[in-house]
């Protein structure tokens, strides 16, 4: 299979190198096009009306890669545009060196790049590994290749992205299909006043130690399972749509 591999940790990251080695060992033709630098937290940001550069680079293993000056989504789109002959059959974003579970999928550049592929009509996986323990990168590459091997049998619509999270210590074999945990993140801002007109603010992630509901990605991940969640780039609330469909919403306010 011809695969476009990208990420948000940058072209020199351990995770993208591990993914490349695992996929290449499984016999896939892998094209690497990734951000030149660390771009975590970029979500689905894109660069508009500004010049980007694409330069030849190398992974840690020495494999050829292409480094993009833009965001993860930019790297994905440029890869699909520049290296699509012969055609790209699958896009993989990762492997991210930290989980992308629950609400974090909204912020993740790893997920954003995969969603960009889906928007362009390509099947895509976003793959992350937890770093509570040092990841076994060889194993991570093998799990990534196993997901690609299983993918055709899953019969996933092209508009659906699979968000995969690998525990650093896998205790239960196989893949677990789960929904993302829906709780809002327990983030907070630490602020310091510099002068009368200026505040310095830093956003931190508080450890989320409340009890997670079972059957969500977070809970199964903590049990040592590789979780897979199907997500889409454009969502809708079906209950709200069905409830309001066909009803006249009335004139705009003040009309």
C-alpha positions in Angstrom: 0.0 0.0 0.0 1.2 3.5 -0.8 1.0 5.5 2.4 1.5 9.2 3.2 3.0 9.6 6.7 2.9 12.9 8.6 2.7 14.0 12.2 2.7 17.1 14.5 5.9 16.4 16.5 8.1 17.3 13.5 10.1 15.3 11.0 12.9 14.5 13.5 10.6 12.9 16.1 10.9 9.3 17.4 7.3 8.5 16.6 7.3 9.2 12.9 10.6 7.3 12.6 9.0 4.3 14.4 5.9 4.4 12.2 8.1 4.5 9.1 10.2 1.6 10.1 7.2 -0.5 11.1 5.3 0.2 7.9 8.3 -0.2 5.6 9.1 -3.6 7.3 5.5 -4.6 6.5 6.2 -3.9 2.8 4.4 -0.6 2.4 5.6 2.2 0.1 5.8 5.1 2.6 6.2 8.8 1.7 7.0 11.1 4.6 5.9 14.7 4.5 5.8 16.3 8.0 6.2 19.7 9.7 9.8 20.8 9.9 9.4 21.6 13.7 7.3 20.6 16.6 3.7 21.8 16.0 1.7 20.0 18.8 -1.6 21.7 19.7 -2.1 23.0 16.1 -5.5 21.3 15.7 -6.7 21.7 12.1 -4.9 25.0 11.5 -3.9 25.8 7.9 -1.6 28.4 6.3 -3.4 30.8 3.9 -2.0 33.3 1.5 1.6 32.8 2.9 4.5 31.0 1.3 5.5 27.6 2.7 8.6 25.7 2.0 9.1 22.0 1.4 12.6 20.8 1.9 14.3 17.4 1.6 15.1 16.1 5.1 15.8 12.7 6.8 14.3 10.7 9.6 16.4 9.5 12.5 16.9 6.3 10.6 18.2 8.2 7.6 15.1 7.5 5.5 14.2 10.3 3.1 11.5 12.7 4.2 10.1 16.1 3.3 10.0 18.9 5.9 7.2 21.5 5.6 7.3 25.0 7.2 3.6 24.9 7.9 1.2 23.1 10.2 0.4 19.4 10.3 -2.7 19.9 8.2 -0.5 21.9 5.7 2.0 19.0 5.6 -0.7 16.5 4.9 -2.3 18.6 2.1 1.1 19.3 0.5 2.0 15.7 0.7 -1.2 14.7 -1.1 -0.6 17.3 -3.7 3.0 16.8 -4.4 3.6 13.1 -4.0 0.3 11.6 -5.3 1.9 9.8 -8.3 1.3 6.9 -8.0 -1.8 7.6 -5.9 -1.7 7.8 -2.1 -4.0 5.0 -0.7 -3.9 5.8 3.0 -2.7 8.7 5.2 -1.3 8.1 8.7 -0.6 10.9 11.1 1.7 10.0 14.0 3.0 8.4 15.9 2.4 11.2 18.4 4.5 11.0 21.6 1.6 11.5 24.0 -2.1 10.4 24.0 -4.8 12.1 22.0 -7.8 10.9 24.1 -11.2 12.4 24.9 -11.4 16.2 24.5 -7.8 16.5 23.4 -8.7 15.3 19.9 -10.0 18.9 19.4 -6.6 20.4 20.0 -4.4 17.7 18.4 -2.3 18.5 15.4 -2.0 14.7 14.9 -5.7 14.4 14.6 -6.0 17.6 12.6 -3.7 16.3 9.9 -5.7 13.1 9.6 -9.0 15.1 9.4 -7.4 17.2 6.6 -6.8 13.9 4.7 -10.5 13.0 5.2 -11.6 16.4 4.0 -9.6 15.7 0.8 -11.3 12.3 0.4 -8.5 10.0 1.7 -8.8 7.3 4.3 -6.7 8.3 7.4 -5.5 7.1 10.8 -4.3 9.3 13.6 -1.9 7.3 15.9 -0.6 8.2 19.3 1.3 6.5 22.1 1.2 7.3 25.8 4.4 8.4 27.5 3.7 7.5 31.1 6.5 5.1 30.5 9.2 5.3 27.8 7.5 3.9 24.6 8.9 0.8 23.0 9.2 2.4 19.6 9.7 -0.9 17.8 6.5 -2.2 19.2 4.7 1.0 18.4 5.7 0.6 14.8 4.5 -3.0 14.8 1.1 -1.9 16.2 0.8 0.8 13.6 1.5 -1.7 10.8 -1.0 -4.1 12.3 -3.7 -1.4 12.2 -2.9 -0.8 8.5 -3.2 -4.6 7.9 -6.6 -4.7 9.6 -7.9 -1.5 8.1 -9.4 -3.0 4.8 -11.4 -5.5 6.8 -12.9 -2.8 9.0 -14.6 -1.3 5.9 -14.4 2.3 7.2 -16.0 5.1 5.1 -13.5 7.6 3.7 -15.0 10.5 5.6 -14.3 8.7 8.9 -10.9 9.1 10.6 -9.7 6.4 13.1 -8.1 7.8 16.2 -5.8 5.2 17.7 -4.1 5.4 21.1 -1.5 2.9 22.1 -0.6 2.4 25.8 3.2 2.2 26.5 2.4 -1.1 28.1 -0.2 -3.2 26.2 -1.9 -5.5 28.6 -4.8 -6.7 26.4 -4.1 -7.8 22.8 -6.0 -6.5 19.8 -7.9 -3.3 19.2 -10.8 -1.9 21.3 -13.5 0.2 19.5 -14.6 2.9 21.8 -16.2 6.4 21.9 -14.1 9.3 23.1 -14.6 10.4 26.7 -16.8 13.6 26.6 -15.8 15.4 29.8 -14.3 18.9 29.3 -10.6 19.2 30.0 -9.4 20.2 33.5 -7.2 23.0 32.3 -6.4 26.2 34.1 -4.5 29.5 33.6 -1.7 30.8 35.7 -1.5 34.6 35.4 1.1 37.1 36.5 0.6 40.9 36.2 3.6 42.5 34.6 2.3 46.1 34.7 -1.0 48.0 34.6 -1.7 47.0 31.0 -0.2 43.5 30.7 -0.8 40.0 32.0 1.3 37.0 31.3 -0.8 33.8 31.1 0.2 30.2 30.8 -2.3 27.4 30.3 -1.6 24.2 32.2 -3.2 20.7 32.2 -4.4 19.6 35.6 -4.2 15.8 36.1 -7.6 14.4 35.4 -8.0 12.0 38.3 -11.8 11.7 38.5 -13.4 8.4 37.8 -13.7 7.8 34.0 -16.9 6.2 32.7 -16.4 2.7 31.4 -16.6 2.1 27.6 -14.8 5.3 26.8 -11.3 5.7 25.2 -9.8 7.0 28.4 -11.0 4.1 30.6 -10.0 1.3 28.2 -6.6 3.0 27.6 -5.9 2.9 31.3 -6.7 -0.8 31.3 -3.9 -1.3 28.8 -5.9 -1.6 25.6 -5.1 -0.1 22.2 -8.2 2.1 21.6 -9.8 3.0 18.3 -12.4 5.8 17.9 -14.1 6.6 14.6 -14.3 10.4 14.3 -15.4 12.8 11.5 -14.2 16.2 10.3 -17.7 17.6 10.1 -20.2 16.6 12.8 -23.8 17.2 13.5 -26.1 16.6 16.5 -28.6 14.1 15.0 -31.1 14.5 17.8 -31.2 18.3 17.5 -31.4 18.1 13.7 -34.3 15.7 13.8 -36.1 17.7 16.5 -35.9 20.9 14.5 -36.0 19.6 11.0 -39.0 21.1 9.1 -39.8 23.7 11.7 -39.8 27.4 10.9 -37.2 29.0 13.2 -39.0 32.3 12.9 -37.6 35.7 12.0 -34.2 36.9 13.1 -34.0 38.8 16.3 -35.5 42.3 15.9 -37.2 41.3 12.6 
